[in-house]
Amino acid sequence: MLTLIPILVIANMIFILLLKLLTVQMEILA
């Protein structure tokens, strides 16, 4: 179980970064 925690944290950070990039692209296009 302990080995899954860092993987989840990294995946969560990547997901947040992708959401931020998508919002930035939407602002540029709009």
Biopython code that builds the backbone (N, CA, C, O; Angstrom):
import numpy as np
from Bio.PDB.StructureBuilder import StructureBuilder

atoms = [
    (1, "MET", "N", (0.825, -1.216, 0.000)),
    (1, "MET", "CA", (0.000, 0.000, 0.000)),
    (1, "MET", "C", (0.862, 1.270, 0.000)),
    (1, "MET", "O", (0.527, 2.247, -0.670)),
    (2, "LEU", "N", (1.959, 1.256, 0.744)),
    (2, "LEU", "CA", (2.794, 2.456, 0.847)),
    (2, "LEU", "C", (3.418, 2.839, -0.488)),
    (2, "LEU", "O", (3.683, 4.016, -0.734)),
    (3, "THR", "N", (3.655, 1.848, -1.355)),
    (3, "THR", "CA", (4.268, 2.166, -2.654)),
    (3, "THR", "C", (3.266, 2.820, -3.593)),
    (3, "THR", "O", (3.664, 3.482, -4.552)),
    (4, "LEU", "N", (1.978, 2.649, -3.337)),
    (4, "LEU", "CA", (0.956, 3.242, -4.199)),
    (4, "LEU", "C", (0.777, 4.731, -3.942)),
    (4, "LEU", "O", (0.353, 5.469, -4.831)),
    (5, "ILE", "N", (1.096, 5.174, -2.734)),
    (5, "ILE", "CA", (0.863, 6.578, -2.380)),
    (5, "ILE", "C", (1.662, 7.548, -3.265)),
    (5, "ILE", "O", (1.061, 8.480, -3.801)),
    (6, "PRO", "N", (2.975, 7.384, -3.449)),
    (6, "PRO", "CA", (3.714, 8.322, -4.313)),
    (6, "PRO", "C", (3.196, 8.313, -5.748)),
    (6, "PRO", "O", (3.161, 9.355, -6.402)),
    (7, "ILE", "N", (2.794, 7.144, -6.238)),
    (7, "ILE", "CA", (2.269, 7.049, -7.606)),
    (7, "ILE", "C", (0.990, 7.875, -7.727)),
    (7, "ILE", "O", (0.796, 8.592, -8.709)),
    (8, "LEU", "N", (0.123, 7.768, -6.726)),
    (8, "LEU", "CA", (-1.128, 8.545, -6.740)),
    (8, "LEU", "C", (-0.846, 10.035, -6.665)),
    (8, "LEU", "O", (-1.503, 10.828, -7.338)),
    (9, "VAL", "N", (0.125, 10.417, -5.850)),
    (9, "VAL", "CA", (0.473, 11.837, -5.715)),
    (9, "VAL", "C", (0.998, 12.384, -7.042)),
    (9, "VAL", "O", (0.595, 13.466, -7.469)),
    (10, "ILE", "N", (1.894, 11.643, -7.694)),
    (10, "ILE", "CA", (2.458, 12.080, -8.971)),
    (10, "ILE", "C", (1.367, 12.161, -10.036)),
    (10, "ILE", "O", (1.317, 13.120, -10.806)),
    (11, "ALA", "N", (0.490, 11.150, -10.079)),
    (11, "ALA", "CA", (-0.601, 11.149, -11.060)),
    (11, "ALA", "C", (-1.528, 12.340, -10.815)),
    (11, "ALA", "O", (-2.009, 12.958, -11.765)),
    (12, "ASN", "N", (-1.779, 12.661, -9.553)),
    (12, "ASN", "CA", (-2.642, 13.801, -9.215)),
    (12, "ASN", "C", (-2.007, 15.111, -9.671)),
    (12, "ASN", "O", (-2.692, 15.980, -10.210)),
    (13, "MET", "N", (-0.696, 15.255, -9.454)),
    (13, "MET", "CA", (0.004, 16.470, -9.874)),
    (13, "MET", "C", (-0.022, 16.621, -11.388)),
    (13, "MET", "O", (-0.235, 17.719, -11.902)),
    (14, "ILE", "N", (0.195, 15.514, -12.107)),
    (14, "ILE", "CA", (0.160, 15.544, -13.576)),
    (14, "ILE", "C", (-1.234, 15.929, -14.062)),
    (14, "ILE", "O", (-1.376, 16.706, -15.007)),
    (15, "PHE", "N", (-2.268, 15.379, -13.410)),
    (15, "PHE", "CA", (-3.652, 15.678, -13.785)),
    (15, "PHE", "C", (-3.959, 17.159, -13.604)),
    (15, "PHE", "O", (-4.607, 17.769, -14.454)),
    (16, "ILE", "N", (-3.494, 17.739, -12.495)),
    (16, "ILE", "CA", (-3.712, 19.159, -12.232)),
    (16, "ILE", "C", (-2.971, 20.010, -13.269)),
    (16, "ILE", "O", (-3.508, 21.006, -13.755)),
    (17, "LEU", "N", (-1.741, 19.618, -13.604)),
    (17, "LEU", "CA", (-0.974, 20.363, -14.606)),
    (17, "LEU", "C", (-1.666, 20.324, -15.964)),
    (17, "LEU", "O", (-1.705, 21.333, -16.668)),
    (18, "LEU", "N", (-2.214, 19.163, -16.337)),
    (18, "LEU", "CA", (-2.934, 19.055, -17.607)),
    (18, "LEU", "C", (-4.176, 19.935, -17.610)),
    (18, "LEU", "O", (-4.478, 20.573, -18.619)),
    (19, "LEU", "N", (-4.896, 19.979, -16.504)),
    (19, "LEU", "CA", (-6.086, 20.841, -16.415)),
    (19, "LEU", "C", (-5.689, 22.310, -16.565)),
    (19, "LEU", "O", (-6.388, 23.070, -17.236)),
    (20, "LYS", "N", (-4.583, 22.715, -15.953)),
    (20, "LYS", "CA", (-4.120, 24.098, -16.061)),
    (20, "LYS", "C", (-3.741, 24.417, -17.500)),
    (20, "LYS", "O", (-4.068, 25.492, -18.001)),
    (21, "LEU", "N", (-3.054, 23.496, -18.170)),
    (21, "LEU", "CA", (-2.684, 23.718, -19.569)),
    (21, "LEU", "C", (-3.918, 23.851, -20.447)),
    (21, "LEU", "O", (-3.950, 24.690, -21.347)),
    (22, "LEU", "N", (-4.940, 23.030, -20.193)),
    (22, "LEU", "CA", (-6.181, 23.105, -20.968)),
    (22, "LEU", "C", (-6.867, 24.446, -20.761)),
    (22, "LEU", "O", (-7.350, 25.039, -21.725)),
    (23, "THR", "N", (-6.922, 24.933, -19.540)),
    (23, "THR", "CA", (-7.576, 26.220, -19.280)),
    (23, "THR", "C", (-6.802, 27.362, -19.931)),
    (23, "THR", "O", (-7.404, 28.315, -20.426)),
    (24, "VAL", "N", (-5.475, 27.273, -19.934)),
    (24, "VAL", "CA", (-4.655, 28.305, -20.582)),
    (24, "VAL", "C", (-4.911, 28.301, -22.091)),
    (24, "VAL", "O", (-5.045, 29.367, -22.692)),
    (25, "GLN", "N", (-4.980, 27.130, -22.705)),
    (25, "GLN", "CA", (-5.252, 27.044, -24.142)),
    (25, "GLN", "C", (-6.630, 27.596, -24.469)),
    (25, "GLN", "O", (-6.797, 28.269, -25.486)),
    (26, "MET", "N", (-7.622, 27.325, -23.625)),
    (26, "MET", "CA", (-8.963, 27.848, -23.851)),
    (26, "MET", "C", (-8.957, 29.374, -23.796)),
    (26, "MET", "O", (-9.634, 30.026, -24.590)),
    (27, "GLU", "N", (-8.200, 29.944, -22.868)),
    (27, "GLU", "CA", (-8.119, 31.401, -22.755)),
    (27, "GLU", "C", (-7.436, 32.000, -23.977)),
    (27, "GLU", "O", (-7.843, 33.060, -24.453)),
    (28, "ILE", "N", (-6.403, 31.337, -24.489)),
    (28, "ILE", "CA", (-5.686, 31.833, -25.667)),
    (28, "ILE", "C", (-6.598, 31.780, -26.900)),
    (28, "ILE", "O", (-6.641, 32.720, -27.693)),
    (29, "LEU", "N", (-7.323, 30.670, -27.046)),
    (29, "LEU", "CA", (-8.215, 30.518, -28.204)),
    (29, "LEU", "C", (-9.393, 31.488, -28.124)),
    (29, "LEU", "O", (-9.860, 31.985, -29.149)),
    (30, "ALA", "N", (-9.867, 31.754, -26.925)),
    (30, "ALA", "CA", (-11.029, 32.631, -26.759)),
    (30, "ALA", "C", (-10.558, 34.094, -26.741)),
    (30, "ALA", "O", (-11.375, 35.005, -26.610)),
]
sb = StructureBuilder()
sb.init_structure("model")
sb.init_model(0)
sb.init_chain("A")
sb.init_seg("    ")
for serial, (resi, resn, name, xyz) in enumerate(atoms, 1):
    if name == "N":
        sb.init_residue(resn, " ", resi, " ")
    sb.init_atom(name, np.array(xyz, "f"), 0.0, 1.0, " ", f" {name:<3s}", serial, name[0])
structure = sb.get_structure()
